[in-house]
Amino acid sequence: MKTTQYVRQERAIVASAAADIRQRWLWGLRLLNDADAFASGSSQLKPGRSDELIKAANAAGLKLSEREIQYRLRCARTYPTEAQIAHACAEFDDWSALRAAGFPPFEAPDGEPPADWRTDAERKHDHARALADILGDQGALFPLADFEPVTTTLKELVEYAEQQEELTERFVRHGAKRRAYLNDLIAAADGDLSLTWQQAHDRLPEPLPIGGVS
């Protein structure tokens, strides 16, 4: 289970107002949607997951408890949409008050989608991956491990293409030199491909060092 983003959000919670509801809700939404956190078909965290999160927070000098994790999950389950958490934030002054009230339900507008808990960077990254799927083999022209389609400029692609073209030209020249040397070897052997490389090389009229490199 990757805990880095949870720790980042925990820092954001500490840095924000001490009773910030929304930051804790976002943290709970992330955990609720974490495929590594729950067993298939279960609403309970996998054994050890809470301990991982608590240890990661403690290692960063932050305090987190099992009870607090459960409160955040309950908040995320109760308010899956932006409208619902906005209502909760308007109704209650702080996290303690919302928690003490037992997370009362609020209706969501018809058709409102579930809230997005991702950061801007994560949204850009996921969008790039989706675009890569659409591009298919075309995307392989520029390695997606190095270039994100939604953030990479055309200038960066031009620079990369020029570098690759220069390398390609060098490989082509080297390949042509290799083929010419091999043709000379075959000619020196009178077409007898059973001769060894060294035997054919020694028959060259002005042999270069073995390998054809002067």
Secondary structure, 3 states (H helix, E strand, C coil): CCCHHHHHHHHHHHHCCCCCHHHHHHHHHHHHCCCCCECCCCCCECCCHHHHHHHHHHHCCCCCCHHHHHHHHHHHHHCCCHHHHHHHHHHCCCHHHHHHCCCCCCCCCCCCCCCCCCCHHHHHHHHHHHHHHHHHHHHHHCCCCCCCCCCCCHHHHHHHHHHHHHHHHHHHHHHHHHHHHHHHHHHHCCCCCCCCHHHHHHCCCCCCCCCCCC
